[in-house]
Amino acid sequence: MPPYSQHLAWSPDDNQFVATCPELDNLLALGDTEEEAVRELKVAIDLVLEDMAATGATPPAPAVHTAHSGQFRVRLPHTLHARLARQAEREGVSLNTLVCTLLSEGSALWHAADHVTERFRVACGEAMEHG
């Protein structure tokens, strides 16, 4: 079996551990223990790969962990660059510090919005089940 990713989480709805494989469309397996969920997921992965081989389908490549340097280059319009440089100067920080701060704040808002959306989806689903 190729070394596919395995993510493990507790499901209060199922009262079991859920193991998923993102590379295979979040294929999942349940288990009363972490070990059982992972063991069942490995069985499910093997079955999916056998089915793909039988039908001639090409299995997806396993995900690999990539280290990040903490640096990347961004191209932006001259006007935005100038506006950010002026803002950094007004605040007495480097352009790098300003951009890191703005990215961090934006990322936090994005993450919070995802969390709220998921909570809303779950709440709506529960309301639909009971309504």
N, CA, C and O of each residue as an XYZ file, in Angstrom:
524
protein
N       0.848     -1.180      0.000
C       0.000      0.000      0.000
C       0.891      1.240      0.000
O       1.813      1.334      0.810
N       0.626      2.203     -0.905
C       1.390      3.454     -0.882
C       1.168      4.184      0.448
O       0.151      3.975      1.109
N       2.099      5.021      0.829
C       1.992      5.719      2.117
C       1.035      6.916      2.056
O       1.471      8.067      2.047
N      -0.253      6.637      2.017
C      -1.245      7.709      1.970
C      -1.415      8.350      3.348
O      -1.180      7.718      4.377
N      -1.825      9.611      3.343
C      -2.070     10.339      4.592
C      -3.249      9.728      5.330
O      -4.193      9.216      4.728
N      -3.165      9.798      6.638
C      -4.256      9.312      7.486
C      -4.493     10.353      8.560
O      -3.601     10.644      9.357
N      -5.687     10.913      8.585
C      -6.048     11.897      9.608
C      -7.041     11.244     10.566
O      -7.937     10.511     10.148
N      -6.869     11.519     11.836
C      -7.692     10.888     12.859
C      -8.381     11.956     13.692
O      -7.754     12.935     14.097
N      -9.673     11.770     13.948
C     -10.436     12.710     14.778
C     -11.530     11.940     15.500
O     -11.916     10.839     15.106
N     -12.014     12.555     16.567
C     -13.129     11.987     17.320
C     -14.427     12.518     16.740
O     -14.535     13.712     16.464
N     -15.418     11.649     16.549
C     -16.735     12.063     16.067
C     -17.754     11.892     17.181
O     -18.132     10.767     17.507
N     -18.212     13.014     17.779
C     -19.232     12.883     18.815
C     -20.554     12.357     18.247
O     -21.314     11.696     18.955
N     -20.827     12.649     16.970
C     -22.064     12.156     16.353
C     -22.087     10.634     16.271
O     -23.115      9.997     16.501
N     -20.912     10.060     15.934
C     -20.822      8.602     15.793
C     -20.352      7.931     17.080
O     -20.449      6.712     17.228
N     -19.839      8.741     18.012
C     -19.270      8.225     19.249
C     -18.146      7.237     18.948
O     -17.987      6.220     19.623
N     -17.364      7.571     17.903
C     -16.252      6.728     17.489
C     -15.145      7.614     16.926
O     -15.343      8.802     16.670
N     -13.984      7.009     16.743
C     -12.902      7.684     16.051
C     -13.135      7.551     14.549
O     -13.622      6.527     14.070
N     -12.779      8.603     13.817
C     -12.902      8.606     12.367
C     -11.516      8.809     11.781
O     -10.838      9.787     12.096
N     -11.099      7.891     10.935
C      -9.833      8.013     10.219
C     -10.169      8.292      8.760
O     -11.006      7.611      8.167
N      -9.512      9.299      8.186
C      -9.781      9.658      6.789
C      -8.488      9.671      5.990
O      -7.397      9.841      6.536
N      -8.638      9.488      4.687
C      -7.521      9.545      3.747
C      -7.836     10.635      2.725
O      -8.634     10.407      1.816
N      -7.222     11.825      2.856
C      -7.545     12.943      1.969
C      -7.276     12.660      0.491
O      -8.023     13.124     -0.370
N      -6.224     11.908      0.189
C      -5.885     11.652     -1.214
C      -6.943     10.808     -1.926
O      -7.037     10.846     -3.153
N      -7.728     10.059     -1.180
C      -8.755      9.201     -1.778
C     -10.141      9.763     -1.453
O     -11.001      9.061     -0.920
N     -10.339     11.034     -1.781
C     -11.627     11.719     -1.583
C     -12.138     11.601     -0.152
O     -13.328     11.391      0.081
N     -11.217     11.741      0.806
C     -11.556     11.652      2.230
C     -12.264     10.350      2.585
O     -13.199     10.327      3.386
N     -11.797      9.275      1.971
C     -12.243      7.935      2.346
C     -12.162      7.836      3.852
O     -11.178      8.270      4.450
N     -13.190      7.267      4.478
C     -13.161      7.228      5.944
C     -13.498      5.853      6.478
O     -14.111      5.019      5.811
N     -13.063      5.654      7.728
C     -13.363      4.425      8.460
C     -13.559      4.801      9.916
O     -12.954      5.749     10.416
N     -14.406      4.050     10.581
C     -14.721      4.296     11.984
C     -14.135      3.198     12.858
O     -13.908      2.075     12.408
N     -13.896      3.546     14.117
C     -13.427      2.550     15.069
C     -13.678      3.014     16.489
O     -13.710      4.214     16.763
N     -13.855      2.060     17.390
C     -14.055      2.387     18.801
C     -12.771      2.917     19.430
O     -12.814      3.652     20.418
N     -11.631      2.543     18.855
C     -10.338      3.042     19.328
C      -9.622      3.685     18.139
O      -9.997      3.469     16.987
N      -8.596      4.471     18.431
C      -7.800      5.071     17.363
C      -7.193      3.989     16.476
O      -7.214      4.080     15.249
N      -6.659      2.977     17.121
C      -6.000      1.892     16.389
C      -6.973      1.179     15.460
O      -6.629      0.843     14.327
N      -8.192      0.948     15.946
C      -9.190      0.262     15.124
C      -9.583      1.117     13.921
O      -9.730      0.596     12.816
N      -9.752      2.411     14.125
C     -10.120      3.291     13.018
C      -9.034      3.304     11.947
O      -9.332      3.238     10.755
N      -7.773      3.390     12.374
C      -6.658      3.394     11.420
C      -6.555      2.049     10.713
O      -6.328      1.998      9.504
N      -6.720      0.960     11.460
C      -6.665     -0.378     10.869
C      -7.766     -0.534      9.809
O      -7.515     -1.048      8.719
N      -8.973     -0.091     10.136
C     -10.091     -0.182      9.187
C      -9.856      0.704      7.963
O     -10.231      0.344      6.847
N      -9.230      1.871      8.182
C      -8.936      2.745      7.048
C      -7.941      2.083      6.106
O      -8.078      2.183      4.887
N      -6.944      1.410      6.662
C      -5.963      0.720      5.816
C      -6.636     -0.367      4.978
O      -6.292     -0.559      3.812
N      -7.584     -1.067      5.569
C      -8.337     -2.079      4.816
C      -9.120     -1.408      3.697
O      -9.136     -1.894      2.566
N      -9.771     -0.287      4.013
C     -10.563      0.434      3.008
C      -9.674      0.948      1.879
O     -10.051      0.875      0.709
N      -8.496      1.468      2.222
C      -7.559      1.956      1.206
C      -7.156      0.816      0.286
O      -7.153      0.971     -0.935
N      -6.813     -0.336      0.871
C      -6.440     -1.494      0.054
C      -7.569     -1.888     -0.895
O      -7.315     -2.202     -2.058
N      -8.808     -1.874     -0.415
C      -9.951     -2.241     -1.268
C     -10.140     -1.236     -2.401
O     -10.408     -1.626     -3.538
N     -10.004      0.046     -2.099
C     -10.144      1.074     -3.135
C      -9.049      0.910     -4.176
O      -9.319      0.999     -5.373
N      -7.816      0.672     -3.739
C      -6.705      0.502     -4.682
C      -6.872     -0.753     -5.532
O      -6.550     -0.746     -6.720
N      -7.375     -1.831     -4.931
C      -7.655     -3.057     -5.701
C      -8.707     -2.774     -6.767
O      -8.572     -3.210     -7.910
N      -9.759     -2.043     -6.390
C     -10.822     -1.700     -7.336
C     -10.274     -0.823     -8.458
O     -10.627     -1.014     -9.622
N      -9.419      0.133     -8.118
C      -8.828      1.003     -9.139
C      -7.966      0.191    -10.101
O      -8.001      0.408    -11.312
N      -7.197     -0.739     -9.557
C      -6.351     -1.579    -10.403
C      -7.197     -2.438    -11.331
O      -6.852     -2.630    -12.497
N      -8.311     -2.955    -10.809
C      -9.186     -3.814    -11.616
C      -9.848     -3.045    -12.745
O     -10.121     -3.609    -13.805
N     -10.108     -1.761    -12.529
C     -10.780     -0.960    -13.560
C      -9.795     -0.180    -14.417
O     -10.200      0.523    -15.342
N      -8.502     -0.298    -14.116
C      -7.486      0.405    -14.893
C      -7.321      1.872    -14.500
O      -6.651      2.631    -15.201
N      -7.922      2.270    -13.395
C      -7.797      3.656    -12.939
C      -6.422      3.867    -12.303
O      -5.849      2.951    -11.713
N      -5.914      5.066    -12.432
C      -4.624      5.404    -11.846
C      -4.841      5.983    -10.452
O      -5.533      6.990    -10.304
N      -4.263      5.364     -9.438
C      -4.435      5.900     -8.083
C      -3.703      7.234     -7.928
O      -2.686      7.466     -8.581
N      -4.212      8.097     -7.076
C      -3.538      9.378     -6.870
C      -2.207      9.184     -6.146
O      -2.007      8.206     -5.425
N      -1.321     10.125     -6.354
C      -0.035     10.070     -5.669
C      -0.238     10.415     -4.193
O      -1.069     11.261     -3.861
N       0.507      9.772     -3.321
C       0.424     10.121     -1.898
C       0.906     11.556     -1.673
O       1.790     12.041     -2.379
N       0.322     12.218     -0.696
C       0.766     13.562     -0.335
C       2.107     13.450      0.380
O       2.386     12.457      1.051
N       2.923     14.471      0.227
C       4.207     14.489      0.913
C       4.287     15.742      1.775
O       3.748     16.791      1.423
N       4.963     15.616      2.896
C       5.159     16.761      3.782
C       6.218     17.665      3.174
O       7.299     17.207      2.804
N       5.907     18.937      3.072
C       6.829     19.897      2.501
C       7.225     20.914      3.561
O       6.368     21.522      4.203
N       8.509     21.091      3.737
C       8.979     22.126      4.661
C       8.907     23.472      3.954
O       9.149     23.562      2.751
N       8.576     24.508      4.697
C       8.474     25.848      4.120
C       9.560     26.737      4.705
O       9.848     26.675      5.900
N      10.152     27.551      3.869
C      11.274     28.394      4.277
C      10.834     29.625      5.054
O      11.645     30.234      5.752
N       9.564     30.003      4.945
C       9.114     31.232      5.580
C       9.299     32.436      4.678
O       9.101     33.575      5.101
N       9.679     32.181      3.432
C       9.872     33.262      2.473
C       9.183     32.915      1.166
O       9.179     31.763      0.734
N       8.594     33.943      0.538
C       8.100     33.794     -0.811
C       8.058     35.178     -1.449
O       8.061     36.192     -0.751
N       8.020     35.211     -2.739
C       8.043     36.483     -3.466
C       6.652     36.763     -4.001
O       5.992     35.873     -4.537
N       6.215     37.993     -3.853
C       4.884     38.382     -4.317
C       5.031     39.552     -5.281
O       5.730     40.521     -4.985
N       4.384     39.465     -6.414
C       4.337     40.595     -7.353
C       3.012     41.301     -7.138
O       1.963     40.661     -7.065
N       3.060     42.614     -7.038
C       1.850     43.385     -6.814
C       1.926     44.679     -7.606
O       3.006     45.105     -8.017
N       0.789     45.294     -7.813
C       0.789     46.556     -8.579
C       1.631     47.627     -7.868
O       1.723     47.650     -6.640
N       2.236     48.503     -8.662
C       3.068     49.575     -8.105
C       2.283     50.426     -7.115
O       2.824     50.853     -6.095
N       1.014     50.672     -7.409
C       0.209     51.528     -6.537
C      -0.009     50.876     -5.170
O       0.033     51.558     -4.147
N      -0.238     49.584     -5.149
C      -0.413     48.879     -3.877
C       0.901     48.874     -3.098
O       0.914     49.087     -1.886
N       2.003     48.631     -3.804
C       3.318     48.637     -3.158
C       3.566     50.007     -2.503
O       4.015     50.079     -1.359
N       3.276     51.065     -3.222
C       3.482     52.421     -2.695
C       2.579     52.681     -1.482
O       3.023     53.241     -0.480
N       1.309     52.269     -1.582
C       0.371     52.484     -0.467
C       0.820     51.733      0.781
O       0.771     52.279      1.883
N       1.259     50.484      0.617
C       1.735     49.701      1.753
C       3.012     50.306      2.342
O       3.177     50.347      3.561
N       3.908     50.774      1.479
C       5.144     51.386      1.958
C       4.841     52.647      2.773
O       5.458     52.880      3.812
N       3.887     53.460      2.299
C       3.505     54.668      3.052
C       2.893     54.292      4.404
O       3.188     54.919      5.422
N       2.033     53.258      4.406
C       1.400     52.835      5.654
C       2.450     52.333      6.639
O       2.389     52.655      7.825
N       3.409     51.552      6.161
C       4.477     51.047      7.030
C       5.280     52.205      7.614
O       5.627     52.197      8.795
N       5.568     53.188      6.790
C       6.332     54.352      7.264
C       5.541     55.108      8.334
O       6.101     55.499      9.358
N       4.236     55.317      8.101
C       3.391     56.018      9.082
C       3.365     55.271     10.419
O       3.355     55.889     11.483
N       3.355     53.941     10.351
C       3.272     53.141     11.576
C       4.643     52.872     12.190
O       4.741     52.300     13.276
N       5.698     53.286     11.494
C       7.046     53.120     12.035
C       7.540     51.689     12.044
O       8.316     51.304     12.918
N       7.092     50.886     11.066
C       7.531     49.495     10.960
C       8.055     49.248      9.549
O       7.832     50.046      8.639
N       8.745     48.145      9.388
C       9.227     47.794      8.049
C       8.062     47.333      7.189
O       7.017     46.925      7.695
N       8.261     47.403      5.890
C       7.240     46.906      4.968
C       6.993     45.420      5.213
O       5.852     44.961      5.157
N       8.053     44.673      5.482
C       7.923     43.242      5.757
C       7.041     42.999      6.983
O       6.162     42.138      6.957
N       7.278     43.761      8.057
C       6.485     43.601      9.282
C       5.022     43.932      9.024
O       4.126     43.221      9.479
N       4.783     45.015      8.292
C       3.404     45.397      7.983
C       2.699     44.302      7.183
O       1.578     43.912      7.510
N       3.352     43.814      6.146
C       2.733     42.796      5.295
C       2.499     41.507      6.082
O       1.455     40.877      5.915
N       3.439     41.100      6.932
C       3.246     39.907      7.775
C       2.045     40.091      8.694
O       1.244     39.173      8.872
N       1.926     41.283      9.276
C       0.797     41.568     10.166
C      -0.521     41.503      9.415
O      -1.476     40.886      9.886
N      -0.579     42.137      8.248
C      -1.820     42.138      7.461
C      -2.196     40.728      7.003
O      -3.369     40.353      7.034
N      -1.206     39.954      6.582
C      -1.478     38.569      6.175
C      -1.958     37.738      7.354
O      -2.882     36.936      7.218
N      -1.339     37.927      8.499
C      -1.726     37.180      9.693
C      -3.159     37.508     10.097
O      -3.943     36.610     10.403
N      -3.501     38.802     10.097
C      -4.864     39.205     10.449
C      -5.877     38.647      9.442
O      -6.934     38.148      9.828
N      -5.547     38.737      8.166
C      -6.450     38.213      7.135
C      -6.619     36.709      7.241
O      -7.720     36.185      7.076
N      -5.522     36.016      7.519
C      -5.589     34.563      7.664
C      -6.442     34.178      8.862
O      -7.213     33.221      8.797
N      -6.307     34.921      9.958
C      -7.108     34.634     11.160
C      -8.587     34.850     10.873
O      -9.424     34.055     11.302
N      -8.915     35.910     10.155
C     -10.319     36.163      9.800
C     -10.859     35.053      8.898
O     -11.992     34.602      9.067
N     -10.050     34.624      7.951
C     -10.448     33.552      7.031
C     -10.700     32.266      7.811
O     -11.694     31.577      7.582
N      -9.798     31.951      8.730
C      -9.939     30.738      9.546
C     -11.191     30.830     10.410
O     -11.941     29.860     10.521
N     -11.421     31.985     11.021
C     -12.613     32.174     11.855
C     -13.883     32.027     11.030
O     -14.856     31.424     11.483
N     -13.877     32.576      9.826
C     -15.054     32.463      8.956
C     -15.326     31.005      8.600
O     -16.482     30.581      8.570
N     -14.273     30.232      8.330
C     -14.444     28.804      8.057
C     -15.049     28.094      9.260
O     -15.936     27.253      9.114
N     -14.562     28.438     10.455
C     -15.052     27.815     11.685
C     -16.529     28.152     11.903
O     -17.327     27.272     12.229
N     -16.886     29.408     11.726
C     -18.279     29.839     11.912
C     -19.170     29.161     10.876
O     -20.272     28.717     11.199
N     -18.704     29.080      9.647
C     -19.484     28.435      8.587
C     -19.741     26.974      8.920
O     -20.854     26.480      8.739
N     -18.712     26.276      9.407
C     -18.861     24.861      9.775
C     -19.835     24.706     10.936
O     -20.687     23.818     10.920
N     -19.710     25.577     11.955
C     -20.631     25.521     13.100
C     -22.063     25.773     12.641
O     -22.991     25.118     13.116
N     -22.249     26.716     11.724
C     -23.579     27.036     11.198
C     -24.137     25.844     10.428
O     -25.310     25.498     10.564
N     -23.271     25.213      9.606
C     -23.705     24.044      8.829
C     -24.156     22.925      9.762
O     -25.187     22.297      9.523
N     -23.391     22.673     10.820
C     -23.738     21.622     11.777
C     -25.039     21.976     12.490
O     -25.916     21.126     12.644
N     -25.164     23.218     12.921
C     -26.381     23.642     13.625
C     -27.601     23.532     12.723
O     -28.663     23.103     13.174
N     -27.471     23.909     11.469
C     -28.591     23.802     10.523
C     -28.952     22.345     10.284
O     -30.127     21.997     10.177
N     -27.933     21.497     10.200
C     -28.184     20.070     10.007
C     -28.908     19.475     11.195
O     -29.816     18.660     11.030
N     -28.510     19.882     12.403
C     -29.168     19.382     13.601
C     -30.602     19.900     13.676
O     -31.510     19.175     14.082
N     -30.800     21.165     13.280
C     -32.152     21.723     13.294
C     -33.052     20.999     12.295
O     -34.234     20.777     12.560
N     -32.478     20.629     11.136
C     -33.249     19.917     10.111
C     -33.635     18.522     10.626
O     -34.732     18.036     10.351
N     -32.724     17.886     11.375
C     -33.009     16.542     11.906
C     -34.122     16.590     12.943
O     -34.937     15.671     13.022
N     -34.160     17.650     13.737
C     -35.142     17.753     14.822
C     -36.384     18.522     14.444
O     -37.352     18.546     15.204
N     -36.375     19.159     13.274
C     -37.489     20.031     12.893
C     -38.403     19.391     11.993
O     -39.392     19.997     11.583
